[in-house]
């Protein structure tokens, strides 16, 4: 086998490959032998039909075997030998083959960039840890009170703080239910600032059995990207109104939540929980900051074909889910995220290579065994909860990479005031395509 590699662009290569006639013939003979033993040929004993007869009968199938088995295998061998890392399937061209002659072909492909990762030891990154405010503790306690509230059905118009059960269906401009959608049942809190304004207005003062048709205009900064600036129509029917009676915030309430706790003790416990959650969240943000910093410190180009392929997959997934978006919208919204994901993956792989970090299936099984022992469960139960062990292995790989990076970089912990003040933006709620989701937070 002979091969020649040419650089046609910074991240593009063209590979010319020539296979010896004997190599191609040996493969074809092997395929012919398989067909000869598998099928019967009139006038010949099993396995004794002439090669020419088999070739004539199964010419197209044998040709496909050459193109789909032999050629890809040889391309893979050449790429490994030349240390070329393709970013996707190549495009074959100029295929030439005659019996008893060498076979030649070319393959054009994109490659992943070679990254010369700068040193990250001593790189300084701030880990922002939010303080827990008195207001957040109060909000959490009020949420707990809501969970223990008595709910009583009432026969009157809905008012603030009531729980309203509704049926919701997506309709068109003529008031007909959109094809492929179904009525949805959901519960929302009347007057909640987390509701979209149209739903908040419809819920206030509505009575059981009353129906309203709504035109909902999603704001441009709505957190669900595909609904930003969109207009949807819904039919909104009240089915039940329940008055909520919240217990007072006192020592008796604290004792109901956890025996032997007074209100001060419950406040302290809530604060510890919120602090723990914020530290966990700050750790996740720290990992994002480290990646963003490494991306800035190590700029490199990406193969355009791999970006386009990822965007096409997203477009297809949206269409399959009934959320069709134009290619232009997909490009505008998702390209930055796709590019960052590619850069992140390549940089983490480079760090792992430099630090000799490897995580195999045996490592994943060892971690499953450790989790099972800690939780006093059987490994089979933990494995069943995990599901895809290969994805779990990817998770372990990234965790070990970030643990190593956190030790190499200089992390400065900075306490910052809480940003958990009441968010006035509408809740990220989707009433579209018949999908059932909560109408309030």
Secondary structure, 3 states (H helix, E strand, C coil): CEEEEEEEECCEEEEEEEECHHHHHHHHHHHHHHHHHHCCCCCCCCCCCCHHHHHHHCHHHHHHHHHHHHHHHHHHHHHHHCCCCECCCCEEEEEECCCCCCEEEEEEEEECCCCCCCCCCCCEEEEEEECCCHHHHHHHHHHHHHHCCEEEECCCCCCCCCEEEEEEEEECCCCCECCCCCCEEEEEECCCCCCCHHHHHHHCCCCCCCEEEEEEECCCCCCCHHHCCCEEEEEEEEEEEEEEECCCCCHHHHHHHCCCCCHHHHHHHHHHHHHHHHHHHHHHHHHHHHHHHHHHHCCCCCCHHHHHHHHHHHHHHHHHCCCCCCHHHHHHHHHHHHHHHHHHHHHHHHHHHHHCCCCCHHHHHHHHHHHHHHCCCCHHHHHHHHCCHHHHHHHHHHHHHHHHHHHHCEEEEEEECCCCCCCCCCCCCCCCCCCCCCCCC
